[in-house]
Amino acid sequence: MNIPQFFIRNKQFTICIFLLIAFWGVQSFQQMPKTEDPIFPLPQYTITCIYPGATPSDIEQLVVNPLELQLGTLEDIEYIRTQINDGSAAIRVKFLQKVDVDKKFDEVQREVNKVKPDLPAGIKSIEVEQGSTSTVNILQYAIVSNDKPYAEMQLMAENMQIAIQKVKGIRDVVIDAYPQQQITVDIDLPKMAVNNITLPDINNAIKSESINLPGGYIDVAANRYNIRLGGDYKNVEQVKNTIIKATNGKIVFLKNIAVVTSGYEQNNYFARYNGDRAIFVSATQQDDSNIFTTTERVEQELKPFYQHKSIRVEKIFDQSLSVSHRLNNLYRDFIIAILLVLITLLPLGLRASYVVMFTIPTSIFIGIGLLYVTGYSLNQFSIVGLVIALGLLVDDSIIVVENIVTRLRKGESSEAAAVNGTNQLIRAIITVTVCILLSFMPLVTLQGSTGDFIRSMPLAVIYTMAGSLLVSVTLTPLLSKWLLQEKIGDNVFYRSIMKFNEGPFMRMLTFCMKWPKSTLAVAFAMVAAGFLLIRVVGVSFFPGSEKPQFLIDIAMPVESNIGQTNKVCLWIEEKLKKKDFIRSYATNVGKGNPRVYYNVSQSGQKANTAEILCFTRGEYDKDRMPAFLDSLRTEFSRYPGADIQVHEFMQGPGVGTPIEIRLFGDDIPKLKSIASTVENMLKHTPGTIDINNPLSQEKAEIKISINHEKALSLGVSIAEVTKTIRTTFAGISASEFTDDLGNNFSIVLTISNEAKNNFNVFKQIYVSSAAGRLIPLLQVANFELQNAPSSLQHYDKRRSVTITGYIKTGFLTSKVTAMAVDQVNKISFPPGFSYQAGGEAEKRNESFGGLSSALTVAIFGIIAVLILAFKGLRGTLIVASAIPLGVLGAIIALYLGGYSFSFTAFVGIITLIGLEVKNTIIIVDFTNQMRAAGHDKDEAIRLATEERFTPIFLTTMTAVFALVPLVIERSDFFSPLALVMIGGLLSSLLLTRFVEPVLYKLIMK
């Protein structure tokens, strides 16, 4: 079938098809989700267990071990990582990326439910949370007031929650950092003992008074009436007057043996915004929603709340602003790239440029439409993919149009030139396009979270290039027939290129053809020197997010209470107030800030930790921000006893910390000793900061030993002792009730904080015997102080500890990690102990390893296509010579640009493989055609390199100019990718034009 002829002669059909494509592309652009970062499934599940009052050792033995054993029976697990603290444990189960996330969630929930009946009764909650990149909050508000009670602020927060949840596109709304209302019953232990009352007596009395059960119904005549019992508590006075005991006419009320107050639970997590007391309200959006529309609707709903006089509503975080800034920059780069591409088309003449320019919107429409159909959003990666494609998609049309123009200059009619000029190159165009598509396939097939993270970028290129191939053999010939004149001349731009081609270029080619072996030797030496330059350039993974915001993480000694942690936060806030560069900050004392970035989750509740989310003024300043953060690190390091860390957000899938040394071993004292050794090694490794060893701090705990023989002789059960101690010190929720205003209250039994301030409290505790007598606790038990780990860790069900660290500004993670690992390798580990290097090194090896495998497959695929196209290995070898010469230019460009060999730079190298062979394919194919037309080898080489120079020069420069805006952006993320491609394309343009003809002369028969 003569494809160009069919579409030229059926012009109405062709126009209709491409108008339909344009409409489809515009509709897809308007409807597809727009996000800053890609949305992809994350097969990661966190099982959070809250067990108040339990030590890490107790939780490990009673909760974590049974859960890990049961979860370990599931298939496709990548790792199980557990963090155990006082009163809580978090088990993170990560599955292979290929699994069905919803099915795995059901499986995890099922296995947890199997274990629940065998777990201790004192566990407050066990929850399974599914990880997702779409559960990032798009909005975070602060409800601010220094004088209004929390109840009033909570009511406003709940009203805001209801208003936001009404908005279409909102997934969930969460309120953070406010204490729950409760009735606190502070028991007076001596009074309780005098009245011969036990804690179970109080607990049972309160429960019996707060029962609220339906009373059934009664039928009277033809009507049925439901019976409702109204015996539940309605206020705190009724709780005080609860009858605990009545003996010999003496009634003991709860108020006689306890202080009953209405208030709030002990505040273990509170917040401030810019130093003022606050409650946080945050919202997430649904996957298929448009962030700009959703945010606008939420703001419309919240207008009345902004008018409140005594309580302020402040917007802390709005992701739509960041998305708008990021996308607008990329849109700007895209427009600049189009204008630069237009400049490169001038040598073709204005009419020919018009023909090529029609390729751009049509191919882009196809790319956007296919992205939308396959479920991808318009994000920074898909837009960069479109920018890359912009420099490539015009290549096919440039080659076709240039050949058509050449034929018109030779006197062919417009239709004949359009049909014959397209058909002459159609095989080469298909081969080139297939090779380019194959070069991007490794990125599409890359497994793991890294693959899902970047997949929209290569797919945007593949979809757009497939559209470009279709356009170049269908619409381009038709437009050429209509717009190109049969008598076409040249212009000053074309003459300038030809002057360079026929002058210096051809003279250099003649010289190289005269000295072929010397030419190849010089080329080989240059490539070898370029690869040695990689050591100087260095290797990294993903750079910072380049956002005008950062985190301050505070960790106090493990025995610190929340009051001590708050003092540090107040000190930091005073410092931040004096910084003109700081716009605002949200302080979270006792917990992490609600999640505002896709790879940073909210940290769990701990009294000795805090987190401050800070925002700087204006846009991200690449020069100022790192220096400013370094100055904060220096200033905050002066606070005694506190570990204060300052960090930027990082791009890419979650890595944790850049440096991680994971140690394994069951014996805690030995593990602690090894961890201390590794900690000292990392601290003395150049380039490291913020080294953290979880086992470096121990916490003093009170161990109560029960004398089983005495307890048995006195009729006291172990369960009674355990329950009494737990109620006394951890508190226990006896019941709940709702007042007339609809406020929910928990009734919590405990003893006052003053009573717990010294060890004499143990002398006042009594336990109940089977006979109902009160027995002093110290008659059946004794207590002693001992040191214990403040936290425990497991990795893949093995006891472990992870020593973590960050990298100083100006150091490469790869080099620092290598030095650290060299030091750890010198340790002589005892039997049963070992280590793993985690962090960025582990993630980089995983991602680069997957890329290497996929790259090998792609290279063999390209080789197969080339062998099929050139009927043997000789032509394939000539074409493949472009690859190392392109890599040489890529490495030099990285070096000159001051960037390291990052993940995105490696992506650029993979992309280059298809691009490098493109130009060589065209020359080799054209040389073969010239030889088939009767020219000898040298003459065919000369004609091919001379006549194909213009389209090769133009296609290369369009790709280079399309990428220039990404370099000017000075983004640590995308600029290395653009530099690699520009350097490779330019070196290929300059070097392969001489090496390839020499190889052809030496190899081809």
TILOFI-97375 format. One record per residue (C-alpha): x, y, z. Coordinates in steps of 0.25 Angstrom, whole numbers. Example, Ala and Ser with C-alpha at 12.3 -4.5 7.8 and 13.67 -1.06 7.14 Angstrom:
<atoms>
49	-18	31
55	-4	29
</atoms>
This chain:
<atoms>
0	0	0
5	14	-4
2	21	9
5	35	6
-2	34	-7
-15	29	-1
-15	40	9
-12	51	-1
-23	46	-11
-33	44	1
-31	58	6
-45	60	12
-43	47	20
-29	52	25
-34	65	29
-46	59	37
-37	49	44
-27	60	49
-38	69	53
-44	58	61
-30	56	67
-29	71	71
-42	71	78
-39	58	85
-26	64	90
-32	77	95
-43	70	102
-33	60	109
-24	72	113
-36	79	120
-41	66	127
-28	59	131
-24	61	146
-13	71	148
-4	69	159
11	73	163
16	58	165
11	45	158
0	37	165
3	22	166
-1	11	175
8	8	187
7	-6	192
12	-2	206
3	-4	218
6	0	233
0	-7	244
0	2	256
-2	-3	270
-5	6	282
-3	-1	296
-2	10	306
8	8	317
15	-4	311
30	-4	310
37	-7	296
41	-21	301
27	-25	305
21	-20	292
32	-28	284
29	-41	291
14	-39	293
10	-32	280
20	-30	269
26	-45	269
12	-51	267
8	-41	257
21	-42	249
20	-57	248
6	-57	243
9	-46	233
21	-53	228
12	-64	222
8	-55	211
14	-55	197
22	-45	190
27	-38	202
39	-28	199
42	-25	214
36	-24	228
41	-13	236
37	-10	250
39	1	260
35	-1	275
34	10	285
28	12	298
13	9	297
13	7	282
18	-1	270
18	1	255
20	-10	246
22	-6	231
20	-17	221
25	-14	207
21	-23	195
26	-24	181
21	-13	172
14	-23	163
4	-27	173
-11	-23	174
-11	-13	185
-26	-14	189
-25	-29	189
-12	-29	198
-19	-19	207
-30	-29	209
-19	-40	212
-12	-32	222
-25	-28	229
-29	-43	229
-15	-47	236
-16	-36	246
-30	-41	250
-26	-55	252
-16	-50	262
-24	-40	270
-32	-50	279
-18	-55	284
-13	-41	287
-13	-34	301
-26	-28	306
-20	-15	309
-17	-11	294
-25	2	291
-25	0	276
-19	-7	264
-21	-1	251
-16	-4	237
-13	8	228
-10	6	213
1	15	207
-2	24	195
4	35	188
-10	41	186
-12	42	202
-4	55	202
-11	67	207
-14	77	197
-18	87	207
-15	90	222
-22	100	230
-19	105	245
-30	110	254
-23	120	263
-26	125	276
-18	128	289
-30	130	298
-42	122	293
-44	108	299
-41	96	291
-55	92	291
-59	104	283
-48	103	274
-51	88	272
-66	92	269
-61	101	258
-51	91	253
-62	81	252
-71	91	244
-60	93	235
-58	78	233
-73	77	229
-72	89	219
-59	83	212
-65	69	211
-76	74	203
-67	79	192
-66	69	180
-52	64	178
-49	63	193
-45	49	199
-43	52	213
-42	63	224
-35	61	237
-34	69	249
-21	69	257
-14	74	270
-26	76	279
-29	68	292
-41	60	294
-51	64	305
-52	55	316
-56	53	331
-44	50	339
-46	42	352
-33	44	360
-34	34	371
-29	36	385
-22	23	389
-23	25	404
-37	28	404
-40	16	395
-33	7	405
-40	13	417
-53	10	411
-49	-4	406
-51	-1	392
-43	-7	380
-41	-1	366
-50	-12	360
-61	-7	369
-60	7	364
-59	2	349
-71	-7	351
-80	4	358
-77	14	347
-80	4	336
-93	0	342
-98	14	343
-95	18	329
-102	7	322
-111	12	311
-119	0	305
-132	0	297
-144	-4	305
-152	-11	295
-166	-6	291
-180	-7	295
-193	-8	286
-204	0	291
-217	-1	283
-213	1	268
-200	8	272
-186	3	275
-177	11	284
-162	9	285
-157	9	300
-144	17	302
-136	17	315
-130	30	319
-121	25	330
-108	29	324
-99	41	330
-102	55	325
-92	63	333
-81	63	342
-89	64	355
-96	51	352
-82	44	350
-78	50	364
-91	44	371
-88	30	366
-91	20	377
-78	12	379
-82	4	391
-93	4	402
-90	-4	415
-98	-3	428
-105	9	423
-93	16	419
-92	21	405
-79	24	398
-80	33	386
-69	34	375
-67	48	380
-63	43	394
-51	36	389
-47	43	376
-46	57	370
-55	57	358
-53	68	348
-58	71	334
-47	75	324
-38	70	314
-29	58	313
-14	60	316
-9	67	304
1	58	297
1	66	283
-2	80	282
1	91	271
4	105	268
4	114	256
14	125	255
15	124	270
0	124	273
-8	112	279
-15	105	267
-23	93	263
-19	87	249
-30	83	238
-24	76	226
-31	71	213
-27	60	202
-33	60	188
-38	48	180
-29	42	170
-37	47	157
-40	61	162
-33	74	157
-26	81	168
-29	95	164
-44	93	163
-44	85	176
-36	96	183
-45	107	178
-57	100	182
-52	98	196
-48	113	198
-62	117	193
-68	108	204
-59	114	215
-61	128	212
-71	130	225
-60	124	234
-50	134	230
-60	145	235
-59	139	249
-55	150	259
-49	143	271
-43	131	264
-34	132	252
-34	123	240
-20	123	234
-16	115	221
-3	108	224
-1	100	212
-7	100	198
-2	90	188
-9	96	176
1	108	177
13	98	176
6	91	165
3	103	158
17	109	159
23	96	155
14	94	143
14	108	139
30	107	138
29	95	130
18	101	121
28	113	119
39	104	116
30	97	106
26	110	99
41	115	99
45	101	93
35	103	82
40	117	78
54	111	78
50	100	69
44	110	60
57	116	58
64	103	54
53	101	43
57	114	36
67	108	26
55	100	20
48	113	17
35	118	22
25	109	15
33	97	18
34	102	33
19	103	33
17	88	29
27	84	40
20	92	50
7	85	48
14	73	53
16	79	67
1	81	72
-4	69	65
6	59	71
5	66	84
-10	64	84
-8	49	81
2	48	93
-7	55	103
-20	47	98
-12	34	100
-7	38	114
-21	41	118
-27	28	112
-16	20	120
-19	27	133
-8	37	135
-8	51	140
-2	63	135
10	65	144
24	70	144
29	57	138
19	56	127
21	70	123
36	68	123
33	56	114
26	65	105
37	75	105
47	64	101
37	59	90
36	73	85
51	72	80
49	59	74
35	59	68
38	68	57
50	60	53
42	51	44
35	62	37
48	70	35
54	58	28
42	56	20
40	71	16
55	73	13
55	61	4
42	66	-3
48	80	-4
61	74	-11
52	67	-21
44	80	-24
57	87	-27
60	76	-36
47	78	-44
37	68	-39
23	72	-38
17	75	-24
9	62	-23
20	53	-28
31	60	-19
22	58	-7
19	43	-10
33	39	-15
40	47	-5
32	41	7
33	27	1
48	28	-1
50	30	14
39	22	20
47	10	23
58	19	30
47	27	37
40	14	43
54	8	47
58	21	54
45	23	61
45	8	66
59	10	71
55	23	79
43	16	85
52	4	89
62	13	95
50	18	104
45	4	107
55	1	119
48	13	126
34	8	124
38	-6	129
46	-1	141
40	-9	153
38	-4	167
33	10	172
44	17	164
38	11	151
24	16	155
29	29	159
35	33	146
27	24	136
18	36	131
31	43	125
35	31	115
21	28	112
19	43	108
31	42	99
26	28	93
12	33	91
16	46	84
27	39	75
17	29	71
7	40	67
19	47	60
22	35	51
7	35	47
7	50	44
20	49	36
15	39	26
1	44	25
-2	58	28
12	64	25
12	59	10
-2	65	8
2	78	14
15	78	6
6	76	-7
-3	88	-3
8	98	3
21	95	-4
23	102	-18
28	94	-29
39	104	-32
45	106	-19
58	113	-16
67	114	-4
70	125	6
81	131	14
80	121	26
80	109	16
92	115	9
100	117	22
98	102	26
102	98	12
114	107	12
118	100	25
115	87	20
123	88	7
134	95	13
140	92	27
132	79	28
135	73	15
150	76	17
150	70	30
143	58	25
153	56	13
165	57	24
158	46	32
155	37	20
170	39	17
175	34	31
164	24	35
172	17	46
177	29	52
163	35	52
158	23	60
169	23	69
167	37	73
152	34	75
155	22	84
164	31	92
154	42	94
143	32	98
152	25	108
156	38	114
141	42	115
138	29	123
149	32	133
143	46	135
131	39	142
139	37	154
141	52	155
127	55	152
122	45	163
109	38	165
96	42	172
81	38	173
70	48	173
73	62	177
65	72	186
50	76	183
54	90	181
42	95	189
42	108	197
39	99	210
47	90	219
45	82	232
52	84	246
51	70	254
54	71	269
57	59	277
60	60	292
65	50	301
56	38	303
52	41	317
48	55	314
33	59	315
25	67	305
28	80	314
43	79	312
40	76	297
32	89	296
42	97	302
52	94	291
41	97	281
38	111	287
53	114	287
54	110	272
41	118	269
48	131	275
60	129	266
51	127	253
43	140	257
56	147	255
59	141	241
54	150	230
55	139	220
44	131	228
30	134	223
22	124	233
24	112	241
15	101	247
19	95	260
15	80	264
19	76	278
18	62	281
16	57	267
19	60	252
12	70	243
1	65	235
6	59	222
9	70	211
19	63	202
17	50	195
30	42	201
29	48	215
19	42	224
14	48	237
23	42	249
16	36	261
13	41	274
24	42	284
26	52	296
41	54	293
39	58	278
34	70	270
34	75	256
33	89	250
29	91	236
35	104	231
32	112	218
42	123	212
38	135	205
37	135	190
41	124	180
52	114	183
66	120	183
76	110	179
87	118	184
82	124	197
74	112	202
85	102	205
94	113	212
82	117	220
79	103	225
94	101	228
93	113	237
81	108	244
88	95	247
100	102	253
91	111	261
82	100	266
93	91	270
96	100	281
84	96	289
89	86	300
83	72	300
74	73	288
76	67	274
71	77	264
71	73	250
68	82	238
65	76	224
59	79	211
49	70	204
55	61	194
50	56	180
48	42	176
42	30	184
44	30	199
58	27	203
58	30	217
71	36	221
83	36	211
92	28	219
87	15	226
95	4	233
86	-7	237
91	-16	248
86	-30	251
87	-38	264
78	-43	276
87	-40	287
84	-26	291
96	-22	299
105	-27	288
96	-20	277
97	-8	285
113	-9	286
114	-11	271
104	1	268
112	10	276
125	6	268
118	9	255
112	22	260
126	27	264
131	23	250
120	30	243
122	43	251
137	43	247
134	40	233
136	53	225
123	59	219
113	53	230
104	60	239
92	57	248
96	43	251
86	35	259
87	23	267
74	18	273
81	9	284
90	21	289
80	25	299
74	16	310
62	19	318
61	15	333
49	7	336
42	1	348
42	-14	348
31	-20	357
33	-35	361
22	-42	366
24	-53	377
15	-64	372
15	-72	385
11	-60	394
0	-56	384
-5	-70	383
-5	-72	398
-13	-58	400
-23	-61	389
-18	-50	379
-18	-53	365
-7	-49	355
-17	-43	346
-23	-34	358
-9	-29	361
-6	-26	346
-20	-19	344
-18	-10	357
-4	-5	353
-9	-2	339
-21	6	344
-13	13	354
-2	18	345
-7	17	331
-21	20	334
-33	12	328
-45	17	321
-57	12	329
-68	17	320
-73	28	311
-85	37	311
-91	49	302
-96	61	309
-109	69	305
-100	78	295
-95	65	287
-81	66	293
-75	52	295
-67	50	308
-58	38	312
-58	35	327
-44	31	331
-39	25	344
-25	29	349
-18	35	360
-13	49	360
0	53	355
4	59	368
2	45	374
11	39	364
23	48	366
30	39	376
32	24	379
24	25	391
12	23	382
14	8	382
12	7	397
-2	13	395
-7	3	385
-15	-9	389
-20	-21	381
-33	-29	384
-32	-44	388
-42	-54	384
-48	-53	398
-50	-38	396
-39	-33	405
-30	-22	401
-15	-26	401
-4	-16	400
3	-18	387
17	-18	393
13	-31	401
12	-39	388
22	-31	379
34	-23	379
40	-12	370
54	-9	365
60	1	355
67	-4	342
72	1	329
65	-3	316
65	1	302
56	13	299
52	6	285
54	-6	278
55	-9	263
52	-21	254
55	-23	239
50	-36	232
46	-41	246
60	-40	251
64	-31	263
72	-20	257
76	-5	259
78	5	247
89	15	249
85	27	240
92	40	235
90	51	226
100	58	216
107	72	217
104	82	207
115	80	196
117	65	198
113	54	189
105	43	196
111	32	187
125	36	192
122	38	206
114	25	207
126	17	200
135	23	211
125	19	222
124	5	217
139	3	216
140	7	230
129	-3	234
135	-14	227
147	-13	236
138	-18	248
140	-32	252
125	-37	254
122	-48	265
115	-60	260
100	-57	258
103	-42	255
103	-36	241
100	-23	234
94	-17	222
96	-4	215
82	3	213
78	17	210
81	24	196
91	13	193
81	2	194
71	9	186
81	14	175
86	0	173
71	-5	172
67	5	162
80	5	154
80	-10	154
66	-10	148
70	0	138
83	-8	134
75	-21	132
64	-13	124
75	-6	116
81	-19	112
68	-24	106
66	-10	99
80	-11	93
77	-25	87
64	-20	82
70	-8	75
81	-18	69
71	-27	64
64	-16	57
77	-11	51
80	-25	46
67	-26	40
68	-12	33
82	-14	28
82	-29	26
95	-32	34
104	-28	45
113	-19	37
103	-7	36
98	-10	50
113	-8	56
114	5	48
101	11	54
105	6	68
118	14	67
109	26	70
106	22	84
120	23	91
122	36	84
109	42	89
112	37	103
125	44	103
118	57	100
108	54	111
119	53	122
126	65	117
113	73	118
110	68	132
124	72	136
123	86	131
110	88	136
114	84	150
104	73	152
107	59	157
103	46	150
89	45	156
77	36	153
71	46	143
85	47	136
85	32	135
71	33	129
77	43	119
87	33	115
77	23	112
69	33	104
82	36	96
83	22	91
71	23	81
74	37	78
89	35	74
86	23	65
75	32	58
85	40	49
94	29	46
83	20	41
79	31	31
93	33	26
96	18	25
82	15	18
85	27	8
99	22	6
93	8	2
83	15	-7
94	23	-14
103	10	-16
90	3	-21
89	14	-31
103	11	-37
112	20	-29
125	14	-23
127	13	-8
135	26	-6
126	34	-15
114	28	-9
119	32	5
122	46	0
108	48	-6
101	43	6
108	51	16
107	64	8
92	62	4
88	57	18
95	67	26
84	78	25
73	69	31
82	63	41
87	77	46
73	82	47
67	70	54
79	71	64
78	86	66
63	85	68
65	74	79
76	83	86
68	95	85
56	88	91
64	84	103
71	97	105
60	103	114
61	91	124
76	94	125
73	109	128
63	105	139
75	101	147
67	89	153
76	78	160
65	69	155
63	72	140
75	80	136
85	68	137
75	60	128
75	71	118
90	74	118
93	59	116
84	59	104
89	72	98
104	68	100
101	54	94
94	60	82
105	71	79
116	61	81
109	51	72
106	62	61
121	66	61
128	53	63
120	42	57
119	50	44
134	46	42
135	33	50
123	27	43
128	29	29
142	24	33
136	11	38
127	9	26
139	10	17
147	0	26
136	-10	29
126	-10	17
130	-18	5
</atoms>
